[in-house]
Amino acid sequence: MIALPAQHRTFAAFVCCLVLLGACAPRVQEFQPGLMAAEIKADSFVTEDGKPLPLKIWPAKGDTKAVLVALHGFNMYSRYFDDPAAWWASRGIVTYAYDQRGFGAAPEARIWGGADAMASDAQSFLSLLGARHPGLPIYLLGDSMGAAVAVLAMTGEPTLESTVNVAGVILVAPGLWGGASMHPILRFGLWLSAHTVPWNTATGQGLKRQASDNIPMLRALGRDPLVIRHTRIDAVYGVTQLMGRAYDAAPSLRQRTLVLYGERDEIVPAAPVRQALTRLPKAAKFALYPDGWHMLLRDLQARVVWADIATWIKDPVIKLPSGAQQSR
């Protein structure tokens, strides 16, 4: 056996490390924009690269006054909006929600869908609704991770202003926590894990964080086979990258915006939300709910939040009925 010089051995070890890191790269679903025309079917939204994303629609009762597109949070899926959407339907608001890439019954569930692809999906879906509901105001609601997708969709290229009337954006418990707003040590730890053991999973149980005070609802979610409980590390890394990009893009958001946050939120820290608020246009309205948790739309006091959203959609100028509105 021929012995390599020390410097060669070091270089060889370095190359081996690069090869191993490449083999352990985070998985992201393939995205082929422009492959076909996106379309809305009875129970699915077919994306521009042909992926059928399960779709739920809650038609308005009586005359339709507004259209709401709801983007769910991390590890959730479209049925998360069952209760609020049914309530909004009785107020003349039709709600659409689809399982985003990598979640629910969407293809390749548990594999991260990619920030660009998810934002592009939202843009395509909004454009389709513009043709489906001509003349009606369309609102985009993002819950937690969905809020980050909403921000990217409304600030990225191509812009939607020339193709659809997006009357406003609603950010619920916004996941704008990543990038510059996340501690460098935490960012590095996630990067290292995602590039060494991307297949590893975590449940979050050890963190001892509570998402809501609605315990029966939480137990029902725990029994739901489409709610992801064992999350791949590379998906966690992916969502933090998404949130960081949305945080950076927040100043470019031009649509009328409503931001809702619960004072008892144990999932998204208050400090990044406050920082994100300072980056949003001054006209953005902010509501802080003293009894609200992370799952504002499903908490025990959720109807208070539903009513605020319906009121804001009807008239964004008047004060919210809950009294939770705060100066920024």
RODREN-601573 format. One record per residue (C-alpha): residue number from 0; x, y, z. Coordinates in Angstrom, 3 decimals. Example, Ala and Ser with C-alpha at 12.3 -4.5 7.8 and 13.67 -1.06 7.14 Angstrom:
BEGIN
ATOM 0 12.300 -4.500 7.800
ATOM 1 13.670 -1.060 7.140
REM end
This chain:
BEGIN
ATOM 0 0.000 0.000 0.000
ATOM 1 1.302 3.449 -0.961
ATOM 2 1.267 6.042 1.826
ATOM 3 -0.024 9.458 0.827
ATOM 4 1.708 12.626 2.045
ATOM 5 -0.051 14.350 4.946
ATOM 6 -1.324 17.236 2.824
ATOM 7 -2.779 14.773 0.305
ATOM 8 -4.508 12.827 3.059
ATOM 9 -6.053 16.056 4.337
ATOM 10 -7.264 16.959 0.870
ATOM 11 -8.672 13.471 0.330
ATOM 12 -10.525 13.656 3.633
ATOM 13 -11.915 17.053 2.629
ATOM 14 -13.134 15.656 -0.711
ATOM 15 -14.738 12.691 1.060
ATOM 16 -16.544 15.074 3.395
ATOM 17 -17.875 17.043 0.424
ATOM 18 -19.075 13.825 -1.225
ATOM 19 -20.811 12.707 1.962
ATOM 20 -22.453 16.099 2.408
ATOM 21 -23.643 16.002 -1.185
ATOM 22 -25.112 12.545 -0.657
ATOM 23 -26.909 13.844 2.427
ATOM 24 -28.273 17.022 0.851
ATOM 25 -31.767 18.078 1.964
ATOM 26 -34.533 16.679 -0.241
ATOM 27 -36.749 19.156 -2.077
ATOM 28 -39.501 18.223 -4.476
ATOM 29 -38.792 18.831 -8.152
ATOM 30 -40.547 21.881 -9.599
ATOM 31 -41.014 22.433 -13.334
ATOM 32 -42.704 25.833 -13.812
ATOM 33 -44.566 26.425 -17.057
ATOM 34 -44.916 22.734 -17.900
ATOM 35 -48.683 23.114 -18.369
ATOM 36 -51.551 25.465 -17.613
ATOM 37 -52.688 25.248 -13.984
ATOM 38 -56.363 24.469 -13.460
ATOM 39 -58.969 24.092 -10.744
ATOM 40 -60.960 20.855 -10.747
ATOM 41 -63.814 19.777 -8.508
ATOM 42 -61.579 18.413 -5.759
ATOM 43 -58.051 19.400 -6.745
ATOM 44 -55.826 22.230 -7.875
ATOM 45 -53.516 21.009 -10.634
ATOM 46 -50.300 23.028 -10.568
ATOM 47 -48.335 24.282 -13.565
ATOM 48 -46.077 21.246 -13.316
ATOM 49 -48.989 18.814 -13.153
ATOM 50 -49.182 18.031 -9.436
ATOM 51 -52.757 17.482 -8.189
ATOM 52 -53.104 19.225 -4.818
ATOM 53 -56.272 18.225 -2.915
ATOM 54 -58.700 21.139 -2.779
ATOM 55 -61.545 22.039 -0.441
ATOM 56 -64.155 24.704 -1.199
ATOM 57 -66.656 26.164 1.240
ATOM 58 -69.238 27.999 -0.930
ATOM 59 -70.803 31.163 0.432
ATOM 60 -74.382 30.919 1.598
ATOM 61 -76.489 33.338 -0.389
ATOM 62 -74.762 36.014 -2.425
ATOM 63 -70.983 35.747 -2.582
ATOM 64 -69.437 38.978 -1.324
ATOM 65 -65.762 38.030 -1.206
ATOM 66 -63.332 35.222 -1.992
ATOM 67 -60.764 33.952 0.501
ATOM 68 -57.771 31.726 -0.292
ATOM 69 -56.454 30.077 2.880
ATOM 70 -52.921 28.675 3.090
ATOM 71 -52.405 26.237 5.963
ATOM 72 -49.487 25.999 8.349
ATOM 73 -46.568 23.584 8.686
ATOM 74 -47.620 19.909 8.948
ATOM 75 -51.309 20.839 8.583
ATOM 76 -53.513 20.596 5.493
ATOM 77 -56.671 22.112 3.979
ATOM 78 -59.174 20.656 6.463
ATOM 79 -57.590 22.794 9.166
ATOM 80 -59.946 25.537 7.954
ATOM 81 -63.179 23.502 8.218
ATOM 82 -64.665 25.425 11.138
ATOM 83 -63.694 29.023 10.277
ATOM 84 -64.496 28.545 6.579
ATOM 85 -67.976 27.233 7.378
ATOM 86 -68.533 30.272 9.612
ATOM 87 -67.284 32.681 6.944
ATOM 88 -69.550 30.999 4.387
ATOM 89 -72.555 32.120 6.429
ATOM 90 -71.227 35.695 6.052
ATOM 91 -71.064 35.555 2.253
ATOM 92 -67.382 34.592 1.969
ATOM 93 -66.359 31.617 -0.178
ATOM 94 -63.145 29.974 1.043
ATOM 95 -60.687 27.892 -0.956
ATOM 96 -57.881 25.847 0.610
ATOM 97 -55.584 23.261 -0.953
ATOM 98 -53.026 20.900 0.541
ATOM 99 -49.703 22.587 -0.142
ATOM 100 -46.802 20.615 -1.601
ATOM 101 -45.488 18.059 0.868
ATOM 102 -48.499 18.174 3.189
ATOM 103 -51.811 16.412 3.691
ATOM 104 -52.716 14.173 0.746
ATOM 105 -50.542 16.091 -1.733
ATOM 106 -47.972 14.107 -3.747
ATOM 107 -44.717 13.317 -1.942
ATOM 108 -46.124 14.153 1.455
ATOM 109 -43.448 14.814 4.091
ATOM 110 -40.901 15.894 1.451
ATOM 111 -40.328 19.653 1.486
ATOM 112 -42.105 21.331 -1.436
ATOM 113 -39.757 24.277 -1.903
ATOM 114 -40.421 27.959 -1.191
ATOM 115 -40.443 29.049 -4.842
ATOM 116 -42.826 26.280 -5.858
ATOM 117 -45.239 26.961 -2.997
ATOM 118 -45.289 30.702 -3.704
ATOM 119 -45.781 30.031 -7.410
ATOM 120 -48.699 27.710 -6.602
ATOM 121 -50.393 30.477 -4.632
ATOM 122 -49.879 32.935 -7.485
ATOM 123 -51.336 30.512 -10.033
ATOM 124 -54.305 29.713 -7.828
ATOM 125 -55.098 33.382 -7.230
ATOM 126 -54.939 34.074 -10.952
ATOM 127 -57.350 31.224 -11.641
ATOM 128 -59.788 32.583 -9.058
ATOM 129 -59.610 36.015 -10.680
ATOM 130 -61.100 34.473 -13.814
ATOM 131 -63.508 32.319 -11.831
ATOM 132 -64.898 35.191 -9.721
ATOM 133 -64.648 38.315 -11.902
ATOM 134 -65.390 41.529 -10.076
ATOM 135 -65.231 40.023 -6.583
ATOM 136 -62.510 41.032 -4.092
ATOM 137 -60.051 38.227 -3.426
ATOM 138 -58.177 37.937 -0.138
ATOM 139 -55.164 35.788 0.666
ATOM 140 -54.931 34.361 4.188
ATOM 141 -51.803 32.616 5.422
ATOM 142 -51.661 30.783 8.733
ATOM 143 -48.211 30.362 10.365
ATOM 144 -46.060 28.887 7.567
ATOM 145 -48.837 29.837 5.159
ATOM 146 -48.256 33.486 6.063
ATOM 147 -44.674 33.202 4.807
ATOM 148 -45.903 31.626 1.564
ATOM 149 -48.451 34.438 1.204
ATOM 150 -45.795 37.142 1.601
ATOM 151 -43.524 35.519 -0.989
ATOM 152 -46.439 35.036 -3.393
ATOM 153 -47.416 38.704 -3.191
ATOM 154 -43.889 40.106 -3.412
ATOM 155 -42.203 37.742 -5.856
ATOM 156 -42.090 37.683 -9.634
ATOM 157 -44.304 37.710 -11.557
ATOM 158 -46.474 40.217 -9.724
ATOM 159 -50.188 39.557 -9.523
ATOM 160 -51.491 43.104 -9.618
ATOM 161 -52.076 43.068 -13.369
ATOM 162 -53.848 39.696 -13.433
ATOM 163 -56.057 39.502 -10.363
ATOM 164 -57.680 41.822 -7.851
ATOM 165 -56.015 40.863 -4.567
ATOM 166 -57.804 43.143 -2.153
ATOM 167 -55.828 42.239 0.956
ATOM 168 -53.540 39.842 2.790
ATOM 169 -54.268 38.327 6.218
ATOM 170 -51.313 36.966 8.199
ATOM 171 -52.384 34.768 11.118
ATOM 172 -49.710 33.876 13.723
ATOM 173 -47.219 34.707 10.969
ATOM 174 -44.219 32.448 10.522
ATOM 175 -41.816 35.205 9.543
ATOM 176 -39.104 33.799 11.761
ATOM 177 -35.918 32.755 10.061
ATOM 178 -32.924 34.154 8.268
ATOM 179 -31.703 37.318 9.970
ATOM 180 -34.423 37.047 12.629
ATOM 181 -33.216 33.632 13.860
ATOM 182 -30.225 33.137 16.171
ATOM 183 -27.081 32.201 14.196
ATOM 184 -26.387 29.144 16.368
ATOM 185 -29.886 27.800 15.737
ATOM 186 -29.538 28.486 12.008
ATOM 187 -26.219 26.644 11.870
ATOM 188 -27.544 23.703 13.881
ATOM 189 -30.457 23.264 11.462
ATOM 190 -28.168 23.564 8.450
ATOM 191 -25.777 20.965 9.859
ATOM 192 -28.569 18.513 10.685
ATOM 193 -30.257 18.985 7.307
ATOM 194 -26.967 18.324 5.497
ATOM 195 -25.875 15.317 7.546
ATOM 196 -29.037 13.478 8.645
ATOM 197 -31.816 15.018 6.490
ATOM 198 -33.938 11.857 6.788
ATOM 199 -33.999 12.017 10.570
ATOM 200 -37.336 12.975 12.103
ATOM 201 -38.499 14.963 15.097
ATOM 202 -41.850 15.298 16.835
ATOM 203 -41.292 18.442 18.887
ATOM 204 -42.687 16.764 22.013
ATOM 205 -39.516 17.419 23.961
ATOM 206 -39.934 21.165 23.489
ATOM 207 -43.048 21.087 25.711
ATOM 208 -44.781 23.817 23.724
ATOM 209 -48.568 24.096 23.570
ATOM 210 -50.165 25.221 20.308
ATOM 211 -53.694 25.921 21.579
ATOM 212 -55.998 25.872 24.586
ATOM 213 -58.505 23.808 22.580
ATOM 214 -57.424 20.405 23.853
ATOM 215 -60.146 18.310 22.133
ATOM 216 -59.140 19.912 18.826
ATOM 217 -55.456 19.133 19.444
ATOM 218 -56.306 15.504 20.240
ATOM 219 -58.351 15.247 17.038
ATOM 220 -55.416 16.578 15.034
ATOM 221 -53.193 14.010 16.738
ATOM 222 -55.481 11.233 15.449
ATOM 223 -55.679 12.628 11.935
ATOM 224 -53.448 10.497 9.653
ATOM 225 -52.893 13.429 7.269
ATOM 226 -51.430 15.675 9.956
ATOM 227 -47.668 15.161 9.999
ATOM 228 -46.301 14.341 13.435
ATOM 229 -42.859 12.944 12.556
ATOM 230 -41.176 15.727 10.598
ATOM 231 -38.056 15.267 8.485
ATOM 232 -35.191 17.511 9.557
ATOM 233 -34.711 18.799 6.022
ATOM 234 -38.364 19.911 5.989
ATOM 235 -37.749 21.885 9.190
ATOM 236 -34.697 23.420 7.534
ATOM 237 -36.779 24.205 4.457
ATOM 238 -39.498 26.000 6.368
ATOM 239 -36.965 28.146 8.233
ATOM 240 -35.462 29.154 4.883
ATOM 241 -38.943 30.020 3.625
ATOM 242 -39.697 32.107 6.711
ATOM 243 -36.392 33.938 6.441
ATOM 244 -37.051 34.854 2.829
ATOM 245 -40.532 36.080 3.713
ATOM 246 -39.097 38.181 6.547
ATOM 247 -36.689 39.790 4.090
ATOM 248 -39.472 40.367 1.538
ATOM 249 -41.960 41.905 3.992
ATOM 250 -41.130 45.564 3.156
ATOM 251 -42.179 44.916 -0.464
ATOM 252 -45.718 43.845 0.464
ATOM 253 -48.017 46.418 -1.138
ATOM 254 -51.472 44.968 -0.519
ATOM 255 -53.660 46.023 2.385
ATOM 256 -52.547 43.793 5.274
ATOM 257 -54.016 42.490 8.544
ATOM 258 -51.678 40.803 11.043
ATOM 259 -53.136 38.692 13.880
ATOM 260 -51.121 37.280 16.785
ATOM 261 -51.898 35.594 20.105
ATOM 262 -50.183 36.828 23.245
ATOM 263 -49.926 33.216 24.484
ATOM 264 -48.315 31.905 21.293
ATOM 265 -45.613 29.391 22.283
ATOM 266 -44.667 28.394 18.731
ATOM 267 -43.744 31.661 16.983
ATOM 268 -41.905 33.983 19.411
ATOM 269 -43.233 37.510 19.890
ATOM 270 -39.926 39.249 19.147
ATOM 271 -39.672 38.124 15.485
ATOM 272 -43.339 39.034 14.938
ATOM 273 -42.697 42.516 16.307
ATOM 274 -39.607 42.798 14.113
ATOM 275 -41.590 41.693 11.064
ATOM 276 -44.256 44.288 11.846
ATOM 277 -41.677 47.047 11.636
ATOM 278 -40.767 45.807 8.165
ATOM 279 -44.332 45.841 6.838
ATOM 280 -45.839 48.979 5.269
ATOM 281 -47.167 51.444 7.857
ATOM 282 -50.762 50.894 6.750
ATOM 283 -50.747 47.276 7.977
ATOM 284 -53.242 46.704 10.783
ATOM 285 -52.213 44.647 13.843
ATOM 286 -54.365 42.800 16.375
ATOM 287 -53.030 41.166 19.550
ATOM 288 -55.298 38.690 21.360
ATOM 289 -54.541 38.337 25.104
ATOM 290 -56.117 34.859 25.228
ATOM 291 -54.890 33.768 21.806
ATOM 292 -52.479 30.886 21.233
ATOM 293 -50.680 29.879 18.048
ATOM 294 -53.743 28.250 16.515
ATOM 295 -55.778 31.439 16.592
ATOM 296 -58.312 30.082 14.106
ATOM 297 -58.938 26.958 16.215
ATOM 298 -58.506 28.209 19.809
ATOM 299 -61.410 28.288 22.254
ATOM 300 -61.859 31.984 21.458
ATOM 301 -61.489 31.430 17.704
ATOM 302 -64.858 32.960 16.816
ATOM 303 -63.550 36.311 18.001
ATOM 304 -60.778 36.049 15.398
ATOM 305 -63.158 34.799 12.696
ATOM 306 -65.388 37.818 13.288
ATOM 307 -62.450 40.230 13.100
ATOM 308 -61.396 38.756 9.754
ATOM 309 -64.927 38.903 8.333
ATOM 310 -65.310 42.498 9.533
ATOM 311 -61.966 43.544 8.027
ATOM 312 -62.893 41.945 4.709
ATOM 313 -66.192 43.847 4.717
ATOM 314 -64.627 47.175 5.730
ATOM 315 -60.857 47.408 6.367
ATOM 316 -61.145 50.922 7.778
ATOM 317 -63.419 50.409 10.794
ATOM 318 -62.093 49.089 14.096
ATOM 319 -62.106 45.355 14.725
ATOM 320 -65.068 44.219 16.873
ATOM 321 -62.799 42.311 19.291
ATOM 322 -61.017 45.476 20.406
ATOM 323 -57.707 43.626 19.902
ATOM 324 -56.407 46.142 17.388
ATOM 325 -53.208 47.848 18.508
ATOM 326 -51.051 50.686 17.301
ATOM 327 -47.780 49.469 15.843
REM end
